[in-house]
Amino acid sequence: MSSRDSIGMNNLSDSGNDSGVEDGPSPVNLQADIQKIAKKSRHRSERPSVRLAATGSTGVDLGALAVLRKELPNVDGFVEAAPRSKPEQKRIARKRGYEEISEDVNKWQGIVHQQRNARQLSFPLDKNSISIIKQDNKFQPLMKTELEKEMYELLSGAEMIKPKEESAEDKAVREAMTLEEVLERNKESWRLRTLRNKLGKKAHIRNKTKSKKFHRILKKDRLRKEASNLEQLGKTEPGRALDKLQKLDEIRIEERMTLKHKKSKWAANLQLRAKTDKTALAALQENSRLHEEMVNKLKKTKEEEEAEDDSEEDDSDTDDSDEHDPEADTQNSTPAPGVQDKSYKKMKTFWGEYNRQKEEEMKDQLEEIRRQRKQPKKGQDEQTIEEANKMIKDKLKQSTKSNKGKKKTTCSNNPDVNDNVKINEYEFTFSSMDKPDNPMNESAVRLRTLDDMENFKPDKVAPVAASKTLKQVANNKKKSLPEVDASKIRVLETKVLESSVVKDFFNNDSDSDEAENDDPNADLFDEDDLALDEFNKAREAAEDAAQPKDVCHALPGWGSWTGPDIKMSAKIIERFTDKAPKKAPSKFSDKKNVIYNEEADLHQNIRNRMVSELPFPFLQVSDWEASIRGPIGRTFVPELVHRKLIEPALVTEIGAVIKPMDQTQLLKDNRAKQAVKDNKKTKNQKKEEMEKSGEKPVRPGNQLIEFGSSKKRKFSRKSVN
Amino acid sequence: KLKVLSRNSQDYVRECGQVQKVQHNPDPKLHPFERAREYTRALNATKLDKVFAKPFIGALSGHIDSIWKLANVPTRLSTLISGSCDGELRVWDIPQRRVTWKAQAHRGFVRGVVVERSGKNVITCGDDQTIKVWSLDQSTIMEDDDEQDESKENVKPLHEFLGKAGFLDIDCQWDSDLLVTSGMQVDLWDMNRSEPLHSFSWGADTINTVKFNRVETNVLSSTASDRNIVLYDIRSKTPIRKLVMKMCTNSLCWNPMEAFNFTIACEDCNLYTFDMRKLQQAMNVHKDHVRAAMSVDYSPTGREFVSGSYDQTVRIFRVSEGHSREVYHTKRMQRVFCVKFSADSKFVFSGSDDTNVRVWKSQSSARLGTLLPRQKQQLRYRKQLKKKYVHMPEIRRIERHRHVPKSIYKATELRHIMSSAAERKESRRRKHSKPGSRKFKV
């Protein structure tokens, strides 16, 4: 039994000691252990002898027993658990404890990994809190049997499931608008406000516009609209339309009474000036003459109309003229004869009577109305309203045909019609001026720069220019035939860094290169050695030029005689010559097919600013180049992209206490775990790839090798950190 | 009268301020020199960084002996507590740069200072075998030195525990009120009991420091003068693992964001970062100090840590990098015994032999105070530019350049010579021995 003990113990102690770092053999413990082991072995050596003696007396085969004892430890289940020594127990407990803790701590691995690889970290970490959501009582389970009902009632009666009560705060929250709603409303009101402002501004600008033409057009527009409105009203509700008409008439009458229409600002001004200025007087007289003429004309036309009314009613071409629209008349009618008829006078008196009577009637009516209502608004609209009124009247007459003395069908005397006529005329004249086929100036030449623009002449240039350019191109083609300047040839070795861009560039060009190789240039070089000789000469010349020259400072006549046939002595020349230092051969001096122009190469200062080795985290040159290729400044990229690009890797708030990570962070660990898994996968994939390609994977743990080992660290005077 | 077109420049200014609206067209055809321009901007940003690199904010002077321990309050940013070698305890108001209160806490060194997690009590331990609990908010207000000396006598601790031997360090569990002290052995204390709950011992040597893991709060670790680092689990009440270094460890700090990583400041001038689960080799060795590293403290972000050294410098290392990103020193700063990161990771405190507590910025060219959004954006842009072009030799040279005192410079040079010589020797030995017979040192 005792031997069994010792064997078991030895095994365990071995397993405890094999990880040397773990249980650093503290001298005290070690000593105690040794002593204990020594004691046990002493016991062991003593006890078997006693036993053996005993068995010997009973006559059992001792040899067989010994064999059995040796085999016993190999039989499973037979060995009893032996009491262990204290240090041993401690050691086991420690080992188990460490393993457990290591295992336990592994739960943080995911989140640590996530944090290390996060694109952006922000501190303090946001708290993850667990909250229990109460169940609402709205859910009514489907109860089929009595038992179920009873059970449910019992449960709800016992208030196991509490209904979620709505507090005042909750109610307020529910009833209050959400942030989105508020924002929506604000947005809407803002939109309306801006719209109003915009319209107001537009109206303001329109009113301020001084262009008469503009206002005229505007007025026309408005009148047309009003007329059409009234017409429609007449169709649908004749009563209201008449009312409106009457109202308009009233306004007109009122305006007539003020005599505003007779007062012209221009005339008044002219009258003032007429006291001193004779031309003004003349103008005034001319004006009155014109006016009279016009009035006469008007009257004449009226006469004619009446006559026509009597005689023929189907003449629709002559327009229905109006006393208040002389312009239209003048435009439409043929020049009026200056003579006045007697019948006209009669008519005039008649119409005068008629008008006066009518006016009186109207006045009476107006008086009445005034009594009834307040005075209607006076304003700049009056005149226009009057005009509108007039037009509307016409229309009404037209539509109702109640007016006996007028024609049945007449074109409405819109100024538009006249305008149209005018415009047509203009159009005609325009088109006659221009070439019929070519409304735009077209040319085959595209203007690219300002100089082009200056040189460009619009008419008849294009075809000529085109032909010219064609000729030029042809000439250039002729000129660009082989003409090799050997001194300009420079061949450089392409260097180690294999830029992807450059590669692409060359790849793209390779086709064209091949094409060029086929062209007569190559033949030229192949056929005669002349070019080669020239090249060699040029090369030597270039090399000579690159060598620094000796400088001779000797002056003739100093220290010796000088004259036309006298040469300076070699001694003096040698004495005063500064010898140039021999230049080291350039890196291409051994290559006979290269002329190396050192000045055209990258300057050393630029070379100093270039990266000589592939920087650390990058594995390929293309990666490194890609990392610095795209700009990130707001000058070069859109603002939002810029903001995205400059997001900091670590965000901390000033004055915020950052607490250590706590267990709640593990709640959001799922994603982190996933990240670890993915990472492992990719790592494995990478490993496989590396193994395939025959490279040795770098273990992350190898960083330690640098400690006191072969990794070199550059030491420069300036950078110590 | 002349009529001219006139525009009020105010109409083209944003409502919020004096910012002129500028139109940009990001079409790359219009910016043929964008890379060159950005490179120049990056260069300028790097230079500006150097121009604005003024990390030293101020010194808190008042102690009359070397400062041995610093502690900050987990709930406040403006308070710092320092304990000195003559047993004096001072509580500082950092923005005001003055002492809130002070007390003669111990006879001999104040060996350990820690603030309870609630931020109400300060717990100190010292060579005089006592643990004392102080209320952080004392009513005494300091006016001038005379009163201070009187008031020093007035401040009394709330509780006092007497131990069997002198204490060398104290730490508080992050999520409960358990305390742990070191000295003869590691003792676990409950605040409400006068006797330790449990004592851990493994080996007979003095235990210098003890530290709770701040994430996995049941794990703690100690460093002893017999070059050991021991991990304990307070649930199983046993020490669980021992790690023997070549030289003694002066300080230890757990990463507050990575539960299983800790960093030690070693007597051999280096700092080592270990993974608790794989102690066979260090994850990283941080070299730059030229004399013993005395103290280490993690930034609360867990991305970098600060270390103070006997060579009179404070260095800031990134966890993943082998060399420091920053070195701070002043002419008057002597050997640094303790360093501390502020709880918002913006500042670093150092306590040194010259009796001063110094306040440094953790980013040397960082701006203090609030920044306007545009300023923020500008700084971000600059930072990103520097990051983008950091491998360009010129920028790299400027960015890496630091000035250090001549003595440190020479010492670095010497260490470099020594280490390279050792390497050379090793490589030659390997070359002249049977292949595979000499193993690489790990």
Interface residues (C-beta under 8 A of the other chain):
Chain A: V21 E22 D23 G24 S26 V28 N29 K90 A93 R94 G97 Y98 E100 I101 S102 D104 V105 N106 W108 V112 Q115 L121 F123 N608 R609 M610 V611 S612 P615 W624 S627 I628 R629 P631 I632 G633 R634 T635 F636 V637 P638 E639 H642 R643 L645 I646 E647 P648 L650 T652 E653 I654 G655 A656 V657 I658 K659 P660 M661 D662 G701 Q703 L704 I705 E706 F707 G708 S709 S710 K712 R713 F715 K718 S719 V720 N721
Chain B: H24 P26 P28 H31 E34 R35 R37 E38 R41 P74 T75 R76 L77 W174 D175 W202 G203 A204 R214 V215 E216 V219 D226 N228 L231 D233 S236 T238 P239 I240 R241 K242 L243 V244 P256 M257 E258 A259 F260 N270 M276 R277 K278 L279 Q280 Q281 A282 M283 N284 V285 K287 D288 P300 T301 G302 R303 G322 H323 S324 R325 E326 V327 A343 D344 S345 K346 T370 Q377 R380 Y381 K383 Q384 L385 K388 Y389 H391 M392 P393 E394 R397 R400 H401 R402 V404 I408 Y409 T412 E413 H416 S419 S420 A422 E423 E426 S427 F440 K441 V442
